Amino acid sequence: MCRCGSLAARGEETPASHRDFAVRTSDFSADDWGYLFNLDIYQDRMGQLLNDAFIKVTL
Protein backbone atom coordinates (compact mmCIF):
# COMPACT_ATOMS: atom_id res chain seq x y z
CA MET A 1 0.00 0.00 0.00
CA CYS A 2 1.37 3.39 -0.97
CA ARG A 3 1.48 6.03 1.74
CA CYS A 4 2.06 8.77 -0.82
CA GLY A 5 0.64 12.21 -0.34
CA SER A 6 0.00 15.15 -2.60
CA LEU A 7 1.40 18.59 -1.87
CA ALA A 8 0.06 21.93 -3.10
CA ALA A 9 1.20 25.52 -2.73
CA ARG A 10 -0.32 27.32 0.21
CA GLY A 11 -3.40 29.33 -0.70
CA GLU A 12 -4.43 27.25 -3.70
CA GLU A 13 -7.77 25.48 -3.63
CA THR A 14 -7.17 21.77 -3.39
CA PRO A 15 -9.09 18.64 -2.48
CA ALA A 16 -9.19 17.72 1.21
CA SER A 17 -6.68 14.92 0.60
CA HIS A 18 -3.95 17.43 -0.30
CA ARG A 19 -1.69 19.08 2.26
CA ASP A 20 -0.24 22.61 2.19
CA PHE A 21 3.39 23.02 1.19
CA ALA A 22 5.44 26.14 1.93
CA VAL A 23 9.13 27.01 1.93
CA ARG A 24 10.64 29.86 3.89
CA THR A 25 12.69 31.91 1.43
CA SER A 26 15.04 32.84 4.26
CA ASP A 27 16.19 29.20 4.22
CA PHE A 28 17.39 29.52 0.59
CA SER A 29 21.10 29.76 -0.12
CA ALA A 30 22.63 31.66 -3.04
CA ASP A 31 22.91 28.34 -4.90
CA ASP A 32 19.20 27.68 -4.32
CA TRP A 33 18.26 31.07 -5.76
CA GLY A 34 20.53 30.45 -8.73
CA TYR A 35 18.87 27.10 -9.34
CA LEU A 36 15.41 28.67 -9.06
CA PHE A 37 16.27 31.28 -11.71
CA ASN A 38 18.32 28.84 -13.80
CA LEU A 39 21.56 30.79 -13.25
CA ASP A 40 25.06 29.57 -12.48
CA ILE A 41 26.20 31.86 -9.67
CA TYR A 42 29.86 31.12 -10.45
CA GLN A 43 30.02 31.46 -14.26
CA ASP A 44 27.02 33.51 -15.46
CA ARG A 45 27.27 37.28 -15.08
CA MET A 46 23.64 37.48 -13.95
CA GLY A 47 24.31 34.63 -11.53
CA GLN A 48 27.29 36.50 -10.09
CA LEU A 49 25.13 39.60 -9.69
CA LEU A 50 22.50 37.49 -7.95
CA ASN A 51 25.17 36.07 -5.63
CA ASP A 52 26.51 39.57 -4.85
CA ALA A 53 23.01 40.82 -4.06
CA PHE A 54 22.34 37.76 -1.89
CA ILE A 55 25.54 38.39 0.11
CA LYS A 56 24.64 42.07 0.62
CA VAL A 57 21.13 41.38 1.92
CA THR A 58 22.09 38.45 4.17
CA LEU A 59 25.01 40.04 6.04
C-alpha positions as CSV (number, residue, x, y, z in Angstrom):
1,M,0.0,0.0,0.0
2,C,1.4,3.4,-1.0
3,R,1.5,6.0,1.7
4,C,2.1,8.8,-0.8
5,G,0.6,12.2,-0.3
6,S,0.0,15.2,-2.6
7,L,1.4,18.6,-1.9
8,A,0.1,21.9,-3.1
9,A,1.2,25.5,-2.7
10,R,-0.3,27.3,0.2
11,G,-3.4,29.3,-0.7
12,E,-4.4,27.2,-3.7
13,E,-7.8,25.5,-3.6
14,T,-7.2,21.8,-3.4
15,P,-9.1,18.6,-2.5
16,A,-9.2,17.7,1.2
17,S,-6.7,14.9,0.6
18,H,-3.9,17.4,-0.3
19,R,-1.7,19.1,2.3
20,D,-0.2,22.6,2.2
21,F,3.4,23.0,1.2
22,A,5.4,26.1,1.9
23,V,9.1,27.0,1.9
24,R,10.6,29.9,3.9
25,T,12.7,31.9,1.4
26,S,15.0,32.8,4.3
27,D,16.2,29.2,4.2
28,F,17.4,29.5,0.6
29,S,21.1,29.8,-0.1
30,A,22.6,31.7,-3.0
31,D,22.9,28.3,-4.9
32,D,19.2,27.7,-4.3
33,W,18.3,31.1,-5.8
34,G,20.5,30.5,-8.7
35,Y,18.9,27.1,-9.3
36,L,15.4,28.7,-9.1
37,F,16.3,31.3,-11.7
38,N,18.3,28.8,-13.8
39,L,21.6,30.8,-13.2
40,D,25.1,29.6,-12.5
41,I,26.2,31.9,-9.7
42,Y,29.9,31.1,-10.4
43,Q,30.0,31.5,-14.3
44,D,27.0,33.5,-15.5
45,R,27.3,37.3,-15.1
46,M,23.6,37.5,-13.9
47,G,24.3,34.6,-11.5
48,Q,27.3,36.5,-10.1
49,L,25.1,39.6,-9.7
50,L,22.5,37.5,-7.9
51,N,25.2,36.1,-5.6
52,D,26.5,39.6,-4.9
53,A,23.0,40.8,-4.1
54,F,22.3,37.8,-1.9
55,I,25.5,38.4,0.1
56,K,24.6,42.1,0.6
57,V,21.1,41.4,1.9
58,T,22.1,38.5,4.2
59,L,25.0,40.0,6.0
